[in-house]
Amino acid sequence: MIVGAFDVHRRQITFDWVDRVTGEARRGQITPATREVLGGWLGELPAGGGDVAVEGCTGWRFVVEELQAAGLTPHLAEPADTAMLRGRKRRAKTDRADARHLRELLEQQRLPESWVPPAHILDLRELVRLRKTLIDQRTQWNQRIHAVLFHHGLPTPPGALSTQAGRAWFAEVGLPPPSRLLVDVGLSEIEGADARLEPISGWLRAYARRQPGCRALVGQLFGVGSLCAPTILAELGDARRFAGGDAVVRYAGLDITVWSSDTKRSPGHLARQGPEVLRWALFEAAKSSARRTAPDPAYYAQVKDRLTANRATLSTARKLARHARHVLVELGEEALAPVCPELPPLLAVPLGEAA
């Protein structure tokens, strides 16, 4: 039985492992860092299984999947906490030192581990992040077009930019050729983003109607709809790993950082450390709390009057994060149940089968 660790990079994977039975120790590199090469290397390891630590950086997914296929137990290390346990720098930082550090933490049972999501949750996470990226790109092009119009002293176009009325308005506006080219490219990009968003949003709505965790979030959290629920589920994952609601708030980066010493205290600011898409989804859902039909409009109004509307939305987003954990914990294993086979596929490949 071996205990080892991988330091994963784009070109190579540095390994460090020790056989607990024979005492054999090996260090080296696996090149190139591909699934096929790694699978062949793992097939040459001593039989008997073992534990392998992998830092949770880009590229960990295929490494973890190959370790599981080889009968080894992967341990996904949290990068920031792992680096903190290294202590003050007293020697050169190398890939071999990083791999040895991970292996030693795993042997000492001090490795700060992250949750390893199942394949269908990883695929769902990719999908909701793609949707957020397309929305951001569309927003950026909208802002850039409006900036060009203002730069030339032109009024705001009627309606949305990509509508027929908006395009007719642009056709009659006089702009210099470079600015006209920018507007045309921007409108084309917005139209392309809308075309790509439509099937993704339709798939997520169908997913939310069938997935137990999403149905519970939509049914019990005001403001969480069929597009927001899959996003929260994908980014939050197994809510049972959080000790309480405050841990979810910290994980989402919605907590306030505070530095104080004696009577000195600097004003805190939003941490913003954690899944950006989860913060965005919670904030978007919290905006609905300003409606009169919201279950607790008095809380939102009270915070808004005392501070600002943005602060009130953030406070409501923290409440939603705590409540979302409670809802998913009550469901247990069913909260992350994969979708049924008859769910309409995206690009003809159901989630989880492409892995």
N, C-alpha and C positions, 0 to 999 in steps of 0.2 A: 504494500500500500504506500503510495507516494503522497508527499505534500509539496506543492510547487506554486509558482506564480508566473504570470506573463506580463511583460511591459510591451504594450501593443503600439506599433507605429505603422504608417502607411507603407513603408518599404520592407520592414522586417519586424519580427516579434522576438524579443529577448526573453529567454526562459531560465528559470532557476528551480530545480526540484531535488528532493532528497527522498530516497526509499527508506521508510521506517524499519523495514524488516532487515535488509542487508546493509544499510548504512551507505549505500552508493549515492553519490551526489553528482549532478551534471549541471553545467551552465553553458549557454551558447545562444545562437540566433537561428531563427527559422526564416528563410528567405526563398521566394518572395512571400509577403503576408497575404496569402490567398486561402480560400476555403479548401481547395483541393490539396495544396501542399501541407496545410495544417492537419487535415484529416489523415494524410499518409504518415506524418510524423507522430501523431498520437497513436497510430496503430502499432508503432514500434516500442511503445513504453512497456515496462513490466506489467504483467497481469496482476489483478487484485484490486483495481480501482484506486480511488484516492480523492484528494481535495486540491483544487487549484484556484488561486486568487487572480482576478482580472480587474484592473482599474476601470471604472465606469466612464471611459472616454469614448470618443468616436471610434467605431469598429468593434465594440465589445459584443455586438449581437451574434455575428457569425462565429466568433471564438467560443462564446457560451454554448451555442447550438452544437458545435463540433465536440466540445467537451462532454455534453450530455449524450451525444450519439456514441462516444467512446466509452461510456460507462463511468465517467468521472463526475464529481460533484463540483460545479462552479460556484465561486463566491465573488459577487460583484462588489468591489470596494468603492466607497464614496470618495471621490478625488480630493476634496478640500480637507476632510477630516483625516484622510490618510497622510496627506502632506504635512498637516499640523503635528501628527504623531512622530514625524521625522525629527522634530526638534530643531535647534539652531544648527545652521550649516557649519559642519566641522571638516568636511571633506568634499571632494569634487562630486557633483551630481552627474551620474551616468545612468544609462539604461540598465546596466548590470546591478548597480546599487539600488535602483528603483525596484527591480525584480526581487532582489534579496530582501529588501525592506518589506515588500508585500508578503513574501513567504514567511519571514520571521513573525510578522503580525498574525498571520494565519496560524502558525504553530503555537503561538502564545495565546490564541483565542482573543486577540485584541483588535482584530480587523473590523473597522466600521463598515458594515455591509449595507448595500442598497437592495431594494426589491427588484427581482427579475420578473418582468411582466411576461405572461404567456404570449404566444405568437399572434393570436387574434387581437389582443390589446395593443401590441406593438404596431400592427398594421393599421388599426384604428387611429393610433396616435399619429402615424405618418399622414393619414388622410386629413385629420383635423388641422394639423400644422400646415399642410399644403393649402387648405382652404384659407387659413389666416394669412399666409403669404400672398395669395392671390388678392385677398381683400386689401392688404397693405399696399400692394403694387397699384391696384386700381385707385386707392385713395391718393397715393403719391402723384399719379398722373393727373388726377382731378385738381389737386392743389397746384401743380405746375402750370396747367392750362389757365387756371384762374389768375395765377401770378403774372403770366404773359399778358393776359387781357388788361389787368390793372396797370401793368408797366406801360402799356400803350394808351391808357386813359379810356378804356372801353368799359361799358356797363356789364353787369352780371347777366349771362344768357338766361333766357326763360326756361325753366324746367331743368331736367337732367341733361348732361352734355351729350349722352349717347342716344337720346330720343330723336325722333324725326324732326320735332320742332327745334331742338337744339342744333341739329346739323343744318337745317334750313337757315337758322340765324347766323351760323358760322360762314355759310356760303356767301352771305351778303356783306360780311364784315371785311373792311380793308385792313390787311396786315402785310408787313414786309415779308418777302419770300422765306427767310429763315424762320421767322415766327410762325408763318403759315405751315411750314414743314413740321415744326414742333407740335402744333395743334393737331395736324393730320395724323402724325405718329401717335400722339397721346390718345386721340379718339380711337384709333385702331387697336391700341393696347388695351384700352378700357373695354372695347367690344370683345376682344379676345379673352380677357379675364372673365367677363360675364358669361361667355360661352363655356368656359372651363368650369366655372363655379356652379352652373346649373345642374349638371349630372351629379356632382359631388354633393351638393345640398340635397338633391332628391334622394340619393342613396342614404345620407345620414338621417333624413326624416323617416325613411322606411326602416332603418336600423333602430331608431328610437322607439318606433311603434311596437317592435318585437322584443327588444332586449329588456330583461327585468330591471336591471339597475337604472336604465334610462327612463323606463316607465315610472319607476318610483320617484325619481328626481323631478320629472315633469309634473307628476300628480301631487307632490307634497311641497315643492318649492315654488313660490310665486315668482314669476319672471323667468324661470328656466323653461325654455321651449324645446322643440324637437331638434334644433341645431345646437343649442347650448348644452343640453344634457349629454350627448356623446362626447363633447369636448371635455366636460368636467370628468366624466367617467374615464376617458382615455388618459388624461393627465394626472388624475388623482390615484387611479389604480385601486389596489386593495386597501381600503380605508381602515381595516383592522390593524394595520401596522402602526397607526398613529395612536399615541397614548390618550389624546384628548383633542378637543376642538382647537386649542391654542397651538398645538403641534401642526395642525393643518394650515392655520393662518401663517405660521412661520414657514412652512414648506412652500406655500404659494407666494411668499415674499410680500405679504400684505401687512406684516408687523412693522412697528416703528422702532428704529434704532435709537438708542439713548446712550450718551456718554456723560458720566457725572463723576465728580470727585469733590468730597467735602460739600461746600455750599455752591460749587460751580456746576452748572449743567447746560450743555449746549442743546439747542433745539433739535429735536429728532426729525428724521425724514424716513420716507418709505424705503424698506430694505431692498425690494425688487430683486431678491435672490431666490430663484426657483423658476418653475415653468412659466414663461411669459404668457403662453396661450391660456393657461389656467387663470392667471390674474385677469387677462382680458375677458374671458368668458364670465367670470364672477362679476366683474365690473359692469359688463353689458347687461347681465341679468339684474344687477342691483339698480340699474337706472329705472326699472319698472316700479320701484318703490315710491317714486314721486307721484304715481297715479292715485287718484282718489279711491280706486277699487282695490288698492293694495291692502293686505291684512293689517299692517301696522304703519299707516301713513304719519301718525303722530310722532313716532321716533325719528323718521326721516326729516319731518318739518322742524322738530326741535333741534337736531344737529345742524340743519341748514341755517336756521335763524341764529344759532350761537356761533357757527363757524362759516362754512361755505357749502354750496351744493355739491362740490366735488368731494369735500370731506364727508358729507352725509352719505354719498354714494359709496365711498370706501368703507365707512362703518357698516353699511348694509351688506357690502360684499364680504366682510369678515363674518357677519352673522350667517350668510349663506354658506360660507365655507364650513363653519361648525355644523350647521344643520345638514349639509350634504354628507359629511362624515357619519353623522348619526343615522341618516336614512340608509346609507350603504352598509353600515355595520349591522343594522337590524336584518338585512337580507342575507348576510353571511356569504356562503359560496355562490349563491344564486346571483349576487350582484354583478359578477364578472362572467356570467354564463355566455358562451359564444352564441351567435345568432343562428337561427334555424336555416337549413339548406335552401328553402324556397325564397329567401330574401333576395330581392332583385340585385344582381351583381353589378359591380362597377368595372368597366373594361373587360367584361366577361369572365372575371376571376373573383370568386367570393373571398372575403377576408380570411386570412389564415392558411389558404391553400397555396398561395404563391411562395410561402417561406420555404 
